[in-house]
Amino acid sequence: MSDETLITSRQNPRIKYFRSMHDRKAALREGVVAVEGVRLCEEALKSGLKPKIIIYTRNRKTLASEWSERFMLPDKTEFLAVSDDVMESIASTVNPQGIAAIIEAPDPGTEVPYSNNALYLIADGVSDPGNLGTMIRTADAFDFTAVILSKETVDPFNEKAIRASMGSCFHVPVIQGGTIGEICLIIKQMGVQLIASHLAGKALESARFKFPAALVIGNEARGVGEDCVSQCDMMVKIMMPGAAESLNAASACAILSYVLSGSRTED
């Protein structure tokens, strides 16, 4: 890191550029993701992604310097020291932690990684970024092979989705695919058992799974689409003895992922 010059103007060109990257269309054109806070920045760096800019307040200078050395960041990385006021102007969170970054976007990929023991999570039109981020975090926790998103699903690098994933979006492969029907067809051609969460399904407790397997979680309002249901090998439902009629997408995903993961054997 070179000697710092404190930026105190919200109108500084680099600050304006950083702020513009909160617009996902602009960020997609640049091939970057805006990340805020110690945990999320660090998870992105741990995954091997390289930052374009790291912005920090003076009380975070030591941390920024440590990251530069620990992650062997390229010399071209910009380190910008800013006042608290400027940091607040670029933050999308209420209480910014004094450090943020513009980081190269993960490769969305098109090839689905395969193994005999693979486990995939497919999101069919999930529209709430908080739900999707939590689902990605769950997939990471239970060692899913990849998360596959239909084109109707919300952007996984929406800032709310990133925060909900707690950085898991930088660790588990996230593949953005076509329609849910196209995705299911490809998965079936790979010899993967296709399992959907569905009210018409059999009780989860009685289900027996084969691997490789893919779990489909549908849209919060309409559930799994018919283009997927018609191709499924199995539909399962979570039996609920209480008064609640349903669970949200992220909660259902967590329960189903736990059970599926427990049915898995080592390669």
Secondary structure, 3 states (H helix, E strand, C coil): CCCCCCECCCCCHHHHHHHHCCCHHHHHHHCEEEEECHHHHHHHHHCCCCEEEEEEEHHHHHHHHHHHHHCCCCCCCEEEEECHHHHHHHCCCCCCCCEEEEEECCCCCCCCCCCCCCEEEEEECCCCHHHHHHHHHHHHHCCCCEEEECCCCCCCCCHHHHHHHCCHHHCCCEEECCCHHHHHHHHHHCCCEEEEEEEEEEEHHHCCCCCCEEEEEEECCCECCHHHHCCCCEEEECCCCCCCCCCCHHHHHHHHHHHHHHCCCCC
